Amino acid sequence: WCLDRLENHDLGDGLMLPPAMLRFHVGESPSARLFLDSGRKLSRDIQAALASIGRPFAGFDAVLDFGCGCGRTLIWLAREHPRMALYGTDVDAPAIAWCRLHLALAGFAVNSPLPPTSYPDGMFDLILAISVFTHLDEEPQLRWLAELRRILRPGGVLLLSLHGAQSWTALPREDLETLRQRGFLFKTSAKLQGIVPGWYHTAYHSRDYAERTFGRYFSVLSYREADLGFQDLVALERRA
């Protein structure tokens, strides 16, 4: 896309670029170019990860982007798969309101900070949760794992990202010790203070903790370290 089209918020094909504040909410930057480039890369990385476990994106029927924000990833997935039944949900009500007005490519809903969602049992066969469990404390994570299992069909896939070991490099020694002992750390971020609510900051996981804990709800299909930028990518399957 040319620069003047970006400045006019027109993506072509009847799609609009979200306003700067909504772009900041999903990428911590108002940059239009970063919003578009990161969304395109996320779409490609998600599809590559699914292909690597023998579950190509095109083989799914109903896909939920859990924590969709203002559609950064869905825009690209819809471009490549225009007939796919796509859905997005997020706690960010202004982002969802904008999506409902400007993105006819998916069905959008607002979810509360804690379950349940309004979706019926087994509605989806693929759920994406990118940069969601990277920001929730342990107890909300466990509740959301149970809820996502509920709305996923047996045999369906949950693909989520985590702050694994590649994300720990700047952490102080005491935080690293917590991760070694417990495998989980929830840390308030000064960068996000006043921008996001107190329950939505930064979470870190060890691979052992993730596989052990998530394995209580799902079968672990794959764990790919630093496969989504610096985030780990975990593929889970709902057992019958």
Long-range contacts (C-beta under 8 A, 24 or more apart in sequence): 1-36, 6-32, 6-33, 6-36, 7-32, 11-36, 11-75, 13-79, 14-104, 15-75, 15-102, 15-103, 15-105, 16-102, 16-103, 18-70, 18-71, 18-95, 18-98, 18-102, 19-98, 22-69, 22-70, 22-92, 22-94, 22-95, 22-98, 23-70, 23-72, 25-69, 25-70, 25-92, 25-95, 26-69, 26-70, 26-72, 26-95, 27-72, 28-191, 35-72, 38-72, 39-72, 39-73, 39-75, 39-76, 40-76, 42-72, 42-73, 42-76, 42-130, 42-228, 43-73, 43-76, 43-77, 43-80, 44-76, 45-227, 45-228, 45-233, 46-73, 46-77, 46-128, 46-130, 46-159, 47-80, 49-159, 49-222, 49-224, 49-227, 49-228, 49-233, 49-235, 50-126, 50-157, 50-159, 50-235, 52-222, 52-224, 53-157, 53-221, 53-222, 53-235, 55-157, 55-221, 55-235, 57-81, 57-84, 57-126, 58-84, 60-84, 60-125, 60-126, 60-157, 61-85, 61-125, 62-87, 62-123, 62-124, 62-125, 62-126, 63-87, 63-124, 63-125, 63-126, 63-127, 63-128, 64-88, 64-89, 64-119, 64-123, 64-124, 64-126, 64-127, 64-128, 64-151, 65-89, 65-106, 65-128, 65-130, 66-111, 66-127, 66-128, 66-129, 66-132, 66-148, 67-129, 67-130, 67-131, 67-132, 68-95, 68-96, 68-99, 68-106, 68-108, 69-95, 70-95, 70-98, 70-99, 71-99, 71-103, 71-105, 71-106, 73-128, 73-130, 74-103, 74-105, 74-106, 75-103, 75-105, 78-105, 78-106, 87-124, 89-117, 91-200, 113-140, 113-197, 113-199, 113-200, 114-140, 114-143, 114-144, 115-143, 115-144, 115-146, 115-147, 116-147, 116-150, 117-147, 117-151, 119-151, 120-151, 121-150, 121-151, 122-150, 122-151, 122-152, 122-153, 122-154, 122-156, 123-151, 123-153, 124-151, 124-152, 124-153, 124-156, 125-152, 125-153, 125-155, 125-156, 125-157, 126-156, 126-157, 126-158, 126-159, 127-151, 127-152, 127-156, 127-157, 127-158, 127-159, 128-159, 128-160, 129-158, 129-159, 129-160, 129-161, 130-159, 130-160, 130-161, 130-228, 131-161, 131-231, 132-160, 132-161, 133-160, 133-161, 133-162, 133-203, 133-205, 134-161, 134-162, 134-163, 134-202, 134-203, 134-231, 135-196, 135-200, 135-201, 135-202, 135-203, 136-186, 136-199, 136-200, 136-203, 137-186, 137-199, 137-203, 138-184, 138-186, 138-203, 140-199, 141-203, 142-213, 145-214, 145-217, 145-218, 146-217, 149-217, 149-218, 149-238, 152-238, 153-238, 154-238, 154-239, 154-240, 155-237, 155-238, 155-240, 156-237, 156-238, 157-221, 157-235, 157-236, 157-237, 157-238, 158-218, 158-235, 158-236, 158-237, 158-238, 159-233, 159-234, 159-235, 159-236, 160-233, 160-234, 160-236, 161-228, 161-231, 161-232, 161-233, 161-234, 162-203, 162-204, 162-205, 162-210, 162-231, 162-232, 162-233, 162-234, 163-202, 163-203, 163-204, 163-205, 163-230, 163-231, 163-232, 164-204, 164-205, 164-206, 164-207, 164-210, 164-225, 164-226, 164-231, 164-232, 165-206, 165-207, 165-225, 165-232, 166-225, 166-226, 166-230, 166-231, 166-232, 167-204, 167-230, 167-231, 168-204, 171-204, 175-204, 179-204, 179-206, 180-206, 182-209, 183-208, 183-209, 183-210, 183-212, 183-213, 184-209, 184-213, 205-232, 207-232, 210-234
